[in-house]
Amino acid sequence: MKVNNRSLPERTADTILMMIHKENLTAGMRLPNEHILASQLEVSRSTLRAAIKILADQNILRVERGSGTYISRQFGMSGDPLGLSAVYDKRKLVSDLLQIRLMVEPNTALLAAQYAKKQEISLLHRLCGEMEAEGLSPQEIIEKDMAFHQMIADCSRNSVIYHLLPMIHQMQILYDYVFPKRHGEETNLEHRRIVEAIENRDGAGAKERMQYHLLVIRSRLNIDESDKFV
């Protein structure tokens, strides 16, 4: 009887996952190109492609045609692990998710001020600049906003926060669905102040500014709710 009947692509996927953990690869990082990686793993390119597909289906890797294979920001998570899409009252769900954010993200910013690397801080500044660009679509604004907050989670060096944040950030999508008004200039300024505190290694300041940012969002929700549902 065979002790291990897993296929070669499955075993290759396991090896890639071990490599990710061993080399401490994080979200957004690019794997070696297909030729190099296949050579390193001593498998054919077809086997490698099958292994990458397995990991992509598990939200561990993300394949971008013409660019490469990257560590996914949804590392290991299904599309709706908390079942939030089944909650009928979207307004209450937005409020509940924001409460969770208020519990988690201010302290995440504090940790980011302690542990963020220079290149990560540079990326935060770049994300701020991208959000300030004119002509962004609503979807692009949501994506960049989520990327900004996820980057702060990355900087915290807390693996639980790293995995938790994409789930609670469903609020961004729900917020646009329930309350379509945007407050771009104010939000951009709040983001800049958070990054300045992180850059200055001011943990207390980063925590306070993140809390203020989220409290302002909460106040906007209360105002916008009466405007939309009349």
C-alpha positions as CSV (number, residue, x, y, z in Angstrom):
1,M,0.0,0.0,0.0
2,K,1.3,3.5,-0.9
3,V,2.0,5.6,2.1
4,N,1.8,8.9,0.2
5,N,-0.4,8.9,-2.9
6,R,-0.2,12.7,-3.4
7,S,0.5,13.8,-7.0
8,L,3.7,15.4,-8.0
9,P,2.0,18.8,-8.5
10,E,0.6,18.6,-5.0
11,R,4.0,17.7,-3.5
12,T,5.5,20.6,-5.5
13,A,2.9,22.9,-4.1
14,D,3.8,21.8,-0.6
15,T,7.5,22.5,-1.4
16,I,6.7,26.0,-2.7
17,L,4.6,26.7,0.5
18,M,7.5,25.6,2.7
19,M,9.9,27.8,0.6
20,I,7.5,30.8,1.2
21,H,7.6,30.2,5.0
22,K,11.3,29.4,5.2
23,E,12.3,32.5,3.2
24,N,9.8,34.7,5.0
25,L,8.2,35.9,1.8
26,T,5.3,38.3,2.3
27,A,2.3,39.6,0.4
28,G,3.1,41.2,-2.9
29,M,6.6,39.6,-3.3
30,R,7.3,38.0,-6.6
31,L,8.5,34.4,-7.0
32,P,11.4,33.6,-9.4
33,N,10.4,33.2,-13.0
34,E,9.0,29.9,-14.2
35,H,12.2,28.6,-15.7
36,I,14.3,29.4,-12.6
37,L,11.8,28.0,-10.1
38,A,11.3,24.8,-12.1
39,S,15.0,24.3,-12.1
40,Q,15.3,25.0,-8.4
41,L,12.5,22.5,-7.6
42,E,13.8,20.0,-10.1
43,V,10.4,19.6,-11.8
44,S,9.1,20.2,-15.3
45,R,7.4,23.5,-16.1
46,S,4.1,21.8,-16.6
47,T,4.3,20.3,-13.1
48,L,5.2,23.7,-11.8
49,R,2.3,25.4,-13.5
50,A,-0.1,22.8,-12.0
51,A,1.4,23.4,-8.5
52,I,1.1,27.2,-8.9
53,K,-2.6,26.7,-9.9
54,I,-3.2,24.7,-6.7
55,L,-1.7,27.5,-4.6
56,A,-3.6,30.2,-6.6
57,D,-6.9,28.3,-5.9
58,Q,-6.0,28.5,-2.2
59,N,-5.4,32.3,-2.4
60,I,-1.7,31.7,-1.5
61,L,-0.3,32.8,-4.9
62,R,-1.6,35.3,-7.5
63,V,-0.7,35.0,-11.1
64,E,-0.5,38.1,-13.2
65,R,-0.1,37.4,-16.9
66,G,2.9,39.0,-18.5
67,S,4.2,40.0,-15.0
68,G,4.8,37.0,-12.9
69,T,3.6,35.0,-9.8
70,Y,3.2,36.9,-6.5
71,I,2.3,36.1,-2.9
72,S,-1.4,36.9,-2.5
73,R,-2.7,39.5,-0.1
74,Q,-5.5,37.0,0.6
75,F,-2.9,34.4,1.6
76,G,-4.8,31.2,2.4
77,M,-8.3,32.7,2.8
78,S,-11.5,31.9,1.0
79,G,-13.5,34.7,-0.5
80,D,-15.9,35.0,2.5
81,P,-14.5,33.0,5.5
82,L,-16.7,34.8,8.0
83,G,-19.9,34.4,6.0
84,L,-20.5,38.1,6.0
85,S,-22.2,38.1,2.6
86,A,-25.1,36.3,4.2
87,V,-25.8,39.1,6.6
88,Y,-29.0,40.9,5.4
89,D,-28.7,44.2,7.2
90,K,-25.8,45.8,5.4
91,R,-26.0,49.0,7.3
92,K,-25.6,47.2,10.7
93,L,-22.8,45.1,9.2
94,V,-20.9,48.2,8.1
95,S,-21.2,49.5,11.7
96,D,-20.2,46.2,13.3
97,L,-17.1,45.9,11.0
98,L,-16.1,49.4,11.8
99,Q,-16.3,48.6,15.6
100,I,-13.8,45.7,14.9
101,R,-11.6,48.0,13.0
102,L,-11.5,50.5,15.9
103,M,-10.5,47.6,18.2
104,V,-7.7,46.4,15.9
105,E,-6.2,49.0,13.6
106,P,-5.1,51.8,16.0
107,N,-2.8,49.3,17.8
108,T,-1.8,47.9,14.4
109,A,-0.6,51.4,13.5
110,L,1.3,51.6,16.8
111,L,3.1,48.3,16.0
112,A,3.8,49.6,12.5
113,A,5.6,52.6,13.9
114,Q,7.9,50.2,15.8
115,Y,8.6,47.7,13.1
116,A,8.1,49.3,9.6
117,K,11.1,49.1,7.3
118,K,12.2,52.1,5.3
119,Q,11.1,50.6,2.0
120,E,7.7,49.9,3.5
121,I,7.3,53.5,4.7
122,S,8.3,54.6,1.2
123,L,5.5,52.3,-0.2
124,L,3.0,53.9,2.2
125,H,4.0,57.3,0.9
126,R,3.6,56.0,-2.7
127,L,0.1,54.6,-1.9
128,C,-0.9,58.0,-0.4
129,G,0.2,59.7,-3.7
130,E,-1.7,57.2,-5.8
131,M,-4.9,57.8,-3.8
132,E,-4.5,61.5,-4.4
133,A,-4.3,61.2,-8.1
134,E,-7.2,62.6,-10.1
135,G,-9.6,60.5,-12.2
136,L,-9.6,57.4,-10.1
137,S,-12.6,55.2,-10.5
138,P,-14.6,54.3,-7.3
139,Q,-13.2,50.7,-7.5
140,E,-9.6,52.0,-7.8
141,I,-10.1,54.2,-4.8
142,I,-11.4,51.2,-2.8
143,E,-8.5,49.0,-3.9
144,K,-5.8,51.6,-3.0
145,D,-7.5,52.3,0.3
146,M,-7.5,48.6,1.2
147,A,-3.9,48.3,0.0
148,F,-2.9,51.2,2.3
149,H,-4.4,49.7,5.4
150,Q,-3.1,46.2,4.5
151,M,0.4,47.6,4.2
152,I,0.2,49.0,7.7
153,A,-0.9,45.5,8.8
154,D,2.1,44.1,7.0
155,C,4.4,46.5,8.9
156,S,3.0,45.4,12.3
157,R,4.7,42.0,11.9
158,N,1.7,40.4,13.4
159,S,0.6,37.4,11.3
160,V,-2.9,37.3,12.8
161,I,-3.6,40.9,12.0
162,Y,-2.2,40.3,8.5
163,H,-4.8,37.6,7.8
164,L,-7.6,39.2,9.7
165,L,-7.6,42.7,8.0
166,P,-8.7,41.6,4.5
167,M,-11.8,40.1,6.1
168,I,-12.9,43.1,8.1
169,H,-12.0,45.4,5.2
170,Q,-15.0,44.2,3.4
171,M,-16.4,47.3,5.0
172,Q,-14.8,49.4,2.3
173,I,-16.9,47.6,-0.3
174,L,-20.0,47.7,1.8
175,Y,-19.5,51.4,2.6
176,D,-19.6,52.3,-1.0
177,Y,-22.7,50.1,-1.5
178,V,-24.6,51.6,1.4
179,F,-23.2,55.1,1.6
180,P,-21.9,56.2,-1.8
181,K,-20.5,59.6,-0.9
182,R,-16.7,60.0,-0.8
183,H,-14.6,62.3,1.3
184,G,-11.3,62.1,-0.7
185,E,-9.4,65.2,0.5
186,E,-10.1,64.6,4.2
187,T,-9.3,60.9,3.9
188,N,-6.0,61.6,2.1
189,L,-4.9,64.0,4.7
190,E,-5.7,61.6,7.5
191,H,-3.7,58.9,5.7
192,R,-0.7,61.2,5.4
193,R,-0.8,62.0,9.1
194,I,-0.8,58.3,10.0
195,V,2.2,57.7,7.7
196,E,4.1,60.7,9.2
197,A,3.7,59.2,12.7
198,I,4.8,55.8,11.5
199,E,7.8,57.3,9.8
200,N,8.7,59.3,12.9
201,R,8.5,56.1,15.0
202,D,5.7,57.8,17.0
203,G,3.7,54.8,18.1
204,A,1.3,56.7,20.3
205,G,0.8,59.3,17.5
206,A,0.1,56.6,14.9
207,K,-2.4,54.9,17.2
208,E,-4.2,58.2,17.9
209,R,-4.3,59.3,14.2
210,M,-5.6,55.9,13.1
211,Q,-8.3,56.0,15.8
212,Y,-9.2,59.5,14.7
213,H,-9.4,58.4,11.1
214,L,-11.8,55.6,11.9
215,L,-13.9,57.7,14.2
216,V,-14.3,60.3,11.4
217,I,-15.4,57.5,9.1
218,R,-18.0,56.5,11.7
219,S,-19.3,60.0,12.0
220,R,-19.6,60.2,8.2
221,L,-21.7,57.0,8.2
222,N,-24.1,58.5,10.6
223,I,-24.5,61.6,8.5
224,D,-24.7,59.8,5.2
225,E,-27.2,57.3,6.4
226,S,-29.9,60.0,6.9
227,D,-29.1,61.5,3.5
228,K,-29.5,58.2,1.5
229,F,-32.4,56.5,3.1
230,V,-35.3,59.0,3.1
